[in-house]
Amino acid sequence: MAIDWTQIVQEEKFMKKRLVWVRGEVDPMMFGAVQGMAEKIVDACARDTASDPDRWTPENPAYSHCAVIALYVQEALGGKLLRASLEGMPKYAHMRSHYWNELPDGTQVDLSASQFEESDRDQVPDGEERTREYLTGNEATRKRFELLHSRLEAVIDKIRKGR
C-alpha cells in the first residue's frame, strides 16, 4: 500500500522549515507532500547512511545522502533521477556529484538540498538523467539505501498505526 504523503502532511502539521529545493512550478498540495516526505527522510538520515560518514553531523543530517534520498523519492513518487558534477563548485568539489529528482510532471525537487548553504543551491549545475540501476549498482549506495528505506518504512508503519 502506497503511503499518502499529503495525508501525513495534514496530520503532522510540521511545516517548520523549508527542506525542499524546487525548479519549476509545483502544485501546492504536492509541495506539501514533498515537504512532509523531506522532513521524515531527513529525520531518518544518520552517519551510517551517509556516503561520507566522517563529515556527516546531526546539524546537517542530509549531508552526503543525496543518492539514497533521490532513490527513495523516485520509488515513492516516480520520475527521473538527476545527477550533476560538483567539481566546478570549489566549496563542494569534495562531494564530487549531487543527485535529485524530476517528478513525472517535470518539476525538479531536491530533498537533500539542505546540505548546501542556501546561497549556493542555485549554483548546482543542470543534471543529467541516471538510472536506478546506475545508483544501486554501487554496493555501498545500495546498502545505504536499504538501511534508510527500512528506517522510513518503520516510521510509516508507526504513522499508519497511529503511533
C-alpha positions as CSV (number, residue, x, y, z in Angstrom):
1,M,0.0,0.0,0.0
2,A,1.5,3.3,-1.1
3,I,1.8,6.0,1.6
4,D,-0.3,9.1,1.2
5,W,2.3,11.8,2.0
6,T,-0.4,14.5,1.6
7,Q,-2.4,12.9,4.4
8,I,0.8,12.8,6.6
9,V,1.4,16.5,6.0
10,Q,-2.2,17.3,7.1
11,E,-1.9,15.0,10.2
12,E,1.6,16.0,11.3
13,K,1.4,19.8,10.6
14,F,5.2,20.0,10.5
15,M,5.9,22.7,8.0
16,K,8.6,24.0,10.4
17,K,11.3,24.7,7.8
18,R,11.8,24.5,4.1
19,L,13.8,21.4,3.3
20,V,12.9,21.2,-0.4
21,W,14.5,23.0,-3.3
22,V,12.3,23.2,-6.3
23,R,12.9,24.1,-10.0
24,G,9.7,24.7,-11.9
25,E,6.1,25.1,-10.8
26,V,4.8,22.6,-8.3
27,D,1.2,22.1,-7.2
28,P,0.9,23.4,-3.6
29,M,-0.6,20.2,-2.4
30,M,2.2,18.2,-4.0
31,F,4.7,20.6,-2.5
32,G,3.2,20.0,1.0
33,A,3.5,16.2,0.4
34,V,7.1,16.5,-0.8
35,Q,8.0,18.8,2.2
36,G,6.5,16.3,4.6
37,M,8.4,13.5,3.0
38,A,11.6,15.5,3.2
39,E,11.2,16.0,6.9
40,K,10.7,12.3,7.6
41,I,13.6,11.4,5.3
42,V,16.0,13.9,6.9
43,D,14.9,12.5,10.3
44,A,16.0,9.0,9.2
45,C,19.4,10.2,7.9
46,A,22.4,9.2,10.1
47,R,26.1,8.7,9.9
48,D,25.6,5.0,8.8
49,T,23.5,6.1,5.8
50,A,25.9,8.9,4.7
51,S,28.3,8.4,1.8
52,D,30.8,10.5,3.8
53,P,30.3,9.5,7.4
54,D,33.4,11.3,8.6
55,R,32.0,14.7,7.6
56,W,28.4,14.0,8.5
57,T,26.9,15.8,11.5
58,P,23.5,15.8,13.2
59,E,23.3,19.6,12.5
60,N,23.4,18.8,8.7
61,P,21.6,15.5,8.5
62,A,21.1,15.5,4.7
63,Y,24.8,15.8,4.1
64,S,26.1,13.1,1.7
65,H,22.7,11.5,1.5
66,C,21.6,12.8,-2.0
67,A,21.8,9.5,-3.8
68,V,19.8,7.4,-1.3
69,I,17.3,10.2,-0.8
70,A,16.8,10.6,-4.5
71,L,16.3,6.8,-4.8
72,Y,13.6,6.9,-2.1
73,V,11.8,9.8,-3.7
74,Q,11.8,8.1,-7.1
75,E,10.4,4.9,-5.5
76,A,7.6,6.9,-3.7
77,L,6.7,9.5,-6.4
78,G,8.1,8.2,-9.7
79,G,10.0,10.3,-12.2
80,K,13.7,10.5,-13.0
81,L,17.0,10.6,-11.1
82,L,19.2,13.5,-12.0
83,R,23.0,13.9,-11.3
84,A,25.3,16.8,-11.6
85,S,29.1,17.1,-11.1
86,L,30.1,19.4,-8.3
87,E,33.7,19.7,-9.5
88,G,33.1,23.3,-10.6
89,M,31.9,24.3,-7.1
90,P,35.1,24.5,-5.0
91,K,33.3,24.6,-1.7
92,Y,31.5,21.3,-2.6
93,A,34.0,19.6,-5.0
94,H,35.0,17.1,-2.4
95,M,31.4,15.7,-2.7
96,R,32.1,15.0,-6.4
97,S,28.4,14.8,-7.5
98,H,24.9,15.6,-6.4
99,Y,21.6,13.7,-7.1
100,W,18.0,14.9,-7.0
101,N,14.7,14.1,-8.7
102,E,12.5,15.2,-11.6
103,L,8.9,14.3,-10.8
104,P,6.6,12.9,-13.5
105,D,5.2,16.4,-14.2
106,G,8.7,17.7,-14.9
107,T,9.2,19.6,-11.7
108,Q,12.6,19.1,-10.2
109,V,12.8,18.6,-6.4
110,D,15.8,18.2,-4.2
111,L,15.1,16.8,-0.8
112,S,18.8,16.8,0.2
113,A,19.3,20.5,-0.7
114,S,19.7,21.4,2.9
115,Q,23.2,20.1,2.8
116,F,24.2,23.1,0.8
117,E,24.3,26.7,2.0
118,E,21.1,28.4,0.8
119,S,23.0,30.9,-1.3
120,D,24.8,28.1,-3.1
121,R,21.7,25.9,-4.1
122,D,21.1,27.7,-7.4
123,Q,24.7,27.2,-8.4
124,V,24.3,23.4,-8.7
125,P,24.6,22.7,-12.5
126,D,21.8,21.2,-14.5
127,G,21.6,17.5,-14.1
128,E,21.8,14.5,-16.4
129,E,19.5,11.6,-16.0
130,R,20.9,8.5,-14.3
131,T,19.1,5.1,-14.0
132,R,18.1,3.5,-10.7
133,E,20.4,0.6,-11.7
134,Y,23.3,3.0,-12.1
135,L,22.9,4.1,-8.5
136,T,22.1,0.8,-6.9
137,G,24.9,-0.9,-8.9
138,N,27.2,0.6,-6.4
139,E,27.0,-1.8,-3.5
140,A,27.7,0.8,-0.8
141,T,24.9,3.0,-2.1
142,R,22.5,0.1,-2.4
143,K,23.2,-0.9,1.3
144,R,22.8,2.7,2.5
145,F,19.6,3.0,0.6
146,E,18.2,-0.3,2.0
147,L,19.1,0.9,5.6
148,L,17.4,4.3,5.0
149,H,14.4,2.6,3.4
150,S,13.9,0.3,6.3
151,R,14.0,3.2,8.8
152,L,11.5,5.1,6.7
153,E,9.2,2.1,6.5
154,A,9.3,1.8,10.3
155,V,8.3,5.5,10.6
156,I,5.5,4.9,8.0
157,D,4.2,1.9,10.0
158,K,4.1,4.0,13.2
159,I,2.1,6.7,11.4
160,R,-0.3,4.1,10.0
161,K,-0.8,2.5,13.4
162,G,-1.4,5.9,15.0
163,R,1.9,5.8,16.9
